[in-house]
Each structure stands twice: as C-alpha cells, then as structure tokens.
Amino acid sequence: MPSFPGGDDELVNFLSKNLKYPELAKRAGITGKVIVDFVIDIDGKISDIKVVKGIGYGCDEEAIRVIKLMPKWIPAKIDGKPIRFKLSLPILFN
C-alpha cells in the first residue's frame, strides 16, 4: 500500500490544515463526505484525480484542490519494486 509521508496522522493533519469549507456549502448547511479516487505513481506523484461521490456546493472542487496540494506519497511496492496504485480517500465536510 502507498503511504502518506509521516503516516495516517500526518494525512489527517494535512487535511485539517489545508481544507477550506466552501462558503456556499456553509450557507446552505451542506455536510457530508466527498470520495476522491486518485493514482499514486511509481515516483509518489498524484495523478488521475476524480470525484466518485460528491456533495456539490463547492465541496467536490475543494476536495480536488486539497489532493493536488499533497506532497509526494511513498509508493506501493510489489517484490520491492514501486507500482502505480489507485486509492480512494473520503474527505469529510461538517
């Protein structure tokens, strides 16, 4: 499995520091989970970002923006060789 630099706790910290609740969603009282798929390439870069379950009101775009800000991940490996790996990440807005 690929891993975020510093582990899951750092991923949570990264999201909490960088995620901005869209004003439109706040005014409309929108809460929920945006699920984003993306690929961790063999060099740890993120590519192929797609929202697979959105909630609208600017939250989908904000989830993509934050994914694009992420540093390189530690890539997944098979037999010691890095591989591309598709990952799904839920991002909560509440």
C-alpha positions in Angstrom: 0.0 0.0 0.0 1.2 3.6 -0.6 1.5 5.8 2.4 1.4 9.5 3.1 4.7 10.9 4.3 4.6 10.7 8.1 1.7 8.2 8.1 -2.1 8.5 8.6 -1.8 11.0 11.5 0.1 13.4 9.2 -2.5 12.9 6.5 -5.2 13.9 8.9 -3.1 16.9 10.0 -2.6 17.9 6.3 -6.3 17.7 5.5 -7.3 19.7 8.6 -4.7 22.5 7.9 -5.4 22.8 4.2 -9.1 22.0 3.7 -11.4 25.1 3.5 -15.1 24.7 3.9 -16.7 26.3 0.9 -18.8 29.4 1.8 -21.6 28.2 -0.4 -21.8 24.9 1.4 -21.7 26.7 4.8 -24.6 29.0 3.9 -26.6 26.0 2.6 -25.9 23.9 5.6 -24.3 21.2 3.5 -22.4 18.4 5.2 -21.2 15.0 4.0 -18.4 13.0 2.5 -16.7 13.5 -0.8 -14.9 10.4 -2.1 -12.0 11.0 -4.4 -10.1 8.4 -6.4 -6.5 9.1 -7.5 -3.4 7.3 -8.5 -0.1 7.2 -6.7 2.5 6.8 -9.4 5.8 4.9 -9.0 7.6 8.2 -8.1 4.9 9.1 -5.5 3.2 11.8 -7.5 -0.5 12.0 -7.6 -2.4 11.7 -10.9 -5.8 10.9 -12.3 -7.8 12.7 -9.6 -11.6 12.1 -9.9 -14.5 12.7 -7.6 -16.5 9.4 -7.4 -19.1 10.6 -4.9 -19.7 14.3 -4.4 -21.9 16.5 -2.4 -21.7 19.7 -4.6 -21.8 23.3 -3.3 -18.1 23.7 -4.0 -17.0 20.7 -1.8 -16.1 18.5 -4.7 -13.8 21.2 -6.1 -12.3 21.8 -2.7 -11.5 18.1 -2.2 -9.7 18.1 -5.6 -7.8 21.3 -4.7 -6.5 19.8 -1.5 -5.5 16.5 -3.1 -3.5 18.5 -5.7 -1.6 20.2 -2.8 -0.4 17.0 -1.3 3.3 16.2 -1.2 4.6 13.0 -3.0 3.4 9.8 -1.3 5.6 6.8 -0.6 4.6 4.5 -3.5 3.2 1.0 -3.1 5.6 -1.8 -3.8 5.4 -5.4 -5.1 8.6 -7.5 -4.6 10.4 -4.3 -3.7 9.5 -2.5 -6.9 7.3 0.6 -6.8 4.0 0.3 -8.6 1.1 2.6 -9.6 -1.7 2.3 -7.1 -5.3 3.6 -7.2 -6.5 4.9 -3.9 -9.9 6.2 -2.7 -10.0 8.8 0.0 -13.1 10.1 1.8 -12.9 13.8 2.7 -15.4 14.9 5.3 -17.2 18.3 5.3 -19.0 19.0 8.5 
